[in-house]
Amino acid sequence: MVRWIIIIVSFAVCAAAALSLTIFKEKIKSAFYIGHMERDERVNRMQVEKIIDRLRIAPGDIVADVGVGTGFFSRKIAPRVSSSGKVYAVDINRELLNHIDRGNRREGIENIQTVAAVENDPRIPHRVDLIFICDTLHYIDRQQEYVKTLSGYLKSDGRIAVISFKANWPPMSNKFTEKDLVRWMSNAGLELADSDNFMQDEYLMIFKKK
Ligand SMILES: C[S@@+](CC[C@H](N)C(=O)[O-])C[C@H]1O[C@@H](n2cnc3c(N)ncnc32)[C@H](O)[C@@H]1O
C-alpha cells in the first residue's frame, strides 16, 4: 500500500514539474516574441500609423484583428472605433491572449475583447465591419477555405484588409502571391476595393463584397 502511495505521489510530482516547465518555457517564448513583434525597427519599417489611417475605421465600427499576436495593432485600432465600437483580438495562442487581457486590465482598455480561435476558424462572436489580418495568412493551411470562412463573418458592407509579404521577402512554406490572394477573395465573393504599396516589403490590400 505504502509503495503504491509513493509511486502515485512521485508520478504526480513529476507530472506537475513537467507541466510547470512547459508553462515556464511558453512564457519565456512569449516574452521574446512580444519584444520581437513590437520592436521599433518593425514599427517604423511598416509605418504603422499610415496603415491604421488607410483602414478608414469609423467610431462605432466592429473590427476583428485576426492573428492578433501581441495586440499591437488592436491597441492602435481601439481608439479609432471609440467606446461605442469594439475590437475582437483573435488568436490561437492562449499565452498571447492572456498578455493582451493583462494589458487591457492594466491600461483600463474596455473595447478590446480577446477571442480564442481554432486553426481553421477565427470564431469571431459577431459580424464585423472590418477584418484586419496582418502577417498571419501565410501561417494558415488551406488559405482558400479560410478566406471563405472569414468572409462569412463580415457584415454586408464589411471589408477584409490583408497585409502580407511582397515577393522579395525571404521564402516561407505557405507563401502566396498577390494574384493568389485576389483569386481566393474572388472565389469567396469579394473584390479588391483598395490597395497600397507604401511599405518596402509588404503590401496592403482591402477587399469588399462584390
Ligand atoms: C506574425 S504574428 C502577427 C501578429 C500581428 N498581426 C502583427 O502583425 O503584429 C502571427 C500571429 O498569427 C497567429 N496565428 C497563426 N495561425 C493562426 C490561426 N489559424 N488563427 C488565428 N491566429 C493564428 C499566431 O499565433 C501569431 O500570433
The ligand as an SDF file (V2000), in Angstrom:
LIG
                    3D

 27 29  0  0  0  0  0  0  0  0999 V2000
    3.4990   37.0420  -37.1760 C   0  0  0  0  0  0  0  0  0  0  0  0
    2.2180   37.1120  -35.9970 S   0  0  0  0  0  0  0  0  0  0  0  0
    1.3770   38.5970  -36.4650 C   0  0  0  0  0  0  0  0  0  0  0  0
    0.8130   39.3160  -35.2830 C   0  0  0  0  0  0  0  0  0  0  0  0
    0.1440   40.6620  -35.5840 C   0  0  0  0  0  0  0  0  0  0  0  0
   -0.8670   40.5350  -36.5920 N   0  0  0  0  0  0  0  0  0  0  0  0
    1.1680   41.6820  -36.0030 C   0  0  0  0  0  0  0  0  0  0  0  0
    1.3230   41.9000  -37.2190 O   0  0  0  0  0  0  0  0  0  0  0  0
    1.8420   42.2530  -35.1370 O   0  0  0  0  0  0  0  0  0  0  0  0
    1.0980   35.8410  -36.4860 C   0  0  0  0  0  0  0  0  0  0  0  0
    0.0460   35.5300  -35.4370 C   0  0  0  0  0  0  0  0  0  0  0  0
   -0.9220   34.6740  -36.0460 O   0  0  0  0  0  0  0  0  0  0  0  0
   -1.3470   33.7240  -35.0980 C   0  0  0  0  0  0  0  0  0  0  0  0
   -1.9590   32.6060  -35.8370 N   0  0  0  0  0  0  0  0  0  0  0  0
   -1.3460   31.6280  -36.5260 C   0  0  0  0  0  0  0  0  0  0  0  0
   -2.2580   30.7970  -37.0720 N   0  0  0  0  0  0  0  0  0  0  0  0
   -3.4810   31.2840  -36.7130 C   0  0  0  0  0  0  0  0  0  0  0  0
   -4.8270   30.8770  -36.9690 C   0  0  0  0  0  0  0  0  0  0  0  0
   -5.1110   29.7960  -37.6990 N   0  0  0  0  0  0  0  0  0  0  0  0
   -5.8460   31.6070  -36.4620 N   0  0  0  0  0  0  0  0  0  0  0  0
   -5.5760   32.7210  -35.7040 C   0  0  0  0  0  0  0  0  0  0  0  0
   -4.3180   33.1570  -35.4190 N   0  0  0  0  0  0  0  0  0  0  0  0
   -3.2910   32.4410  -35.9250 C   0  0  0  0  0  0  0  0  0  0  0  0
   -0.0820   33.3990  -34.3280 C   0  0  0  0  0  0  0  0  0  0  0  0
   -0.3660   32.8250  -33.0700 O   0  0  0  0  0  0  0  0  0  0  0  0
    0.5740   34.7750  -34.2320 C   0  0  0  0  0  0  0  0  0  0  0  0
    0.1690   35.4490  -33.0690 O   0  0  0  0  0  0  0  0  0  0  0  0
  1  2  1  0
  2  3  1  0
  2 10  1  0
  3  4  1  0
  4  5  1  0
  5  6  1  0
  5  7  1  0
  7  8  2  0
  7  9  1  0
 10 11  1  0
 11 12  1  0
 11 26  1  0
 12 13  1  0
 13 14  1  0
 13 24  1  0
 14 15  1  0
 14 23  1  0
 15 16  2  0
 16 17  1  0
 17 18  1  0
 17 23  2  0
 18 19  1  0
 18 20  2  0
 20 21  1  0
 21 22  2  0
 22 23  1  0
 24 25  1  0
 24 26  1  0
 26 27  1  0
M  CHG  2   2   1   9  -1
M  END
$$$$
